[in-house]
């Protein structure tokens, strides 16, 4: 995320489709998002037959590719029924599904995936392609959870951990403005569960709370300065489970935006425990904004 106040757009929308109900829900959500952004929608399906496995005959490869083209055409037609004026691009890709999505998104697009899938875009639980796309992404990734027609609550929620989440909050502000709804910034900090820290926590509880409030206020002030027309609410709370508090808060959000933090010293793509919990259990779509730079680990 840049540090300017130039208010650039959110970019195009790319969604992976595989014929599963979850991928269909993701495609419909992505179509709505593309309409809000005024961008094109790119539907991507990966047959993953190039290079062809030695046990696949040429006729079988052609069959897979024909089925992929038919799936793309059906999905594009379903999108067209809802959004007849939306420009839809279809892409039958070869190779790794996660890589295909990243190539289609290029430098500024947003990748959208369902939380469960079939074939090229399998379940977002451990080891799946969807999780790989989220962990190694260099552009925003939205994981669509829930029904095709999610209940709208009239708010966008952004999880704020520290001052480095200004970029995440900025994206959330733009999403809220598109939807004409308020933005809620939520900072949750955990309480130490073991006795050795309890005394120190009692002694420094007020200083600790002030530090958390300061971090949240700094992000809120930056967002308010850049988006003065946006209805903004900033809240801080402490609890035993940061992931649990954010999952519960997602019940009252149309979209949850969170910054992706990579573990320092880890060679390769990874995401933290809180982010993984949200991707697997949130009650609304989750938009993951990559965080880069010192202290956030390496990229793929």
C-alpha positions, -999 to +999 in steps of 0.1 A: +000+000+000+013+035-008+015+063+017-001+090-004-035+105-001-042+104-039-071+080-034-063+055-062-089+028-071-090-007-058-080-024-091-096-052-111-112-084-098-100-120-106-119-150-093-111-187-094-139-210-105-140-248-104-177-258-105-182-261-067-209-242-049-183-223-029-166-211-061-200-201-076-206-180-045-172-164-049-179-156-085-212-139-077-195-119-049-166-110-072-191-098-099-208-075-073-174-062-063-164-055-099-196-036-105-190-015-073-154-008-085-164-001-121-138-027-133-138-058-154-143-093-140-118-120-149-129-156-144-100-181-142-102-219-144-071-241-143-072-275-159-037-282-146-028-305-175+002-286-188+027-302-187+005-332-192+009-361-168+021-392-186-010-412-177-034-388-194-041-394-231-045-365-255-083-372-257-086-369-219-066-336-219-089-322-246-119-334-225-106-315-194-100-284-214-135-285-231-151-290-197-131-260-184-143-238-212-179-249-207-176-241-170-163-206-177-190-200-202-217-211-178-203-190-150-200-160-173-236-164-184-248-166-147-229-134-140-244-118-171-280-125-159-273-104-128-250-078-143-257-075-180-234-045-184-204-060-166-174-068-189-164-105-181-131-120-193-126-158-191-092-175-189-085-212-192-051-214-176-024-241-174-001-249-146-005-242-109-040-227-100-025-204-074+001-191-099-026-187-125-046-164-102-016-144-093-007-139-130-042-128-138-043-103-110-009-089-120+003-060-099-030-044-088-059-069-091-078-085-062-080-123-061-112-139-050-116-175-040-143-196-023-135-211+011-140-246-003-135-259-037-131-288-061-102-298-084-080-268-091-094-247-062-097-271-033-107-265+003-091-235+021-082-258+050-046-269+055-024-275+025-049-263-001-043-242-032-066-215-019-045-212+013-014-210-009-029-182-029-036-163+003-003-170+020+019-160-010-002-132-024+014-098-033-020-083-040-053-084-020-070-118-017-107-122-007-119-155+007-157-156+003-174-175+032-211-181+037-240-183+013-243-170-022-266-143-009-249-132+024-269-111+048-258-074+046-252-058+079-242-023+066-206-021+078-171-029+068-148-041+096-110-037+096-087-055+121-060-031+134-030-045+152-006-016+151+004+015+130+016-007+102-021-015+094-027+020+080-026+004+045-051-022+055-074+004+070-071+025+038-083-004+017-112-010+041-121+027+039-124+025+001-145-007+004-168+011+028-172+041+006-180+018-024-208+003-003-219+036+012-216+020+047-196+030+079-161+016+086-154+000+119-118-002+131-113-029+157-081-034+178-081-065+200-052-073+223-048-105+242-044-111+280-015-131+293-028-166+304+000-176+327+008-166+363+043-153+357+030-123+338-001-115+359+017-093+384+035-073+358+003-070+339-014-055+370+014-031+375+015-019+339-021-025+329-028+012+325+003+019+305-004-012+283-039-001+276-028+034+267-003+020+242-030+000+225-053+030+224-026+051+210-019+027+181-056+025+173-060+063+175-031+068+152-046+046+125-081+061+130-067+097+127-049+088+094-080+073+079-102+102+090-077+127+075-077+108+041-114+100+041-132+128+059-166+119+043-165+084+057-185+074+088-158+060+111-159+041+144-128+029+163-130+004+191-104-013+213-109-043+235-089-070+253-097-106+256-083-141+260-085-149+223-078-123+196-089-146+168-120-155+186-130-119+192-125-110+155-145-140+144-173-130+166-171-094+154-174-106+118-210-116+124-218-079+122-198-071+090-203-073+053-166-076+048-136-081+072-103-065+060-071-077+077-034-072+071-015-103+063+016-107+086+042-132+076+063-148+104+098-133+107+126-156+097+103-180+078+117-189+044+086-189+021+050-178+023+031-182+055+003-165+074-002-160+111-026-180+134-051-151+136-053-147+098-057-185+093-085-186+119-103-158+102-100-174+068-114-207+081-141-194+105-152-158+098-189-152+092-184-128+063-159-126+034-123-118+045-100-095+025-064-102+032-040-072+025-004-083+022+021-067+045+057-065+034+090-051+047+112-059+077+096-080+104+070-096+082+091-125+069+099-134+033+078-137+002+078-166-022 
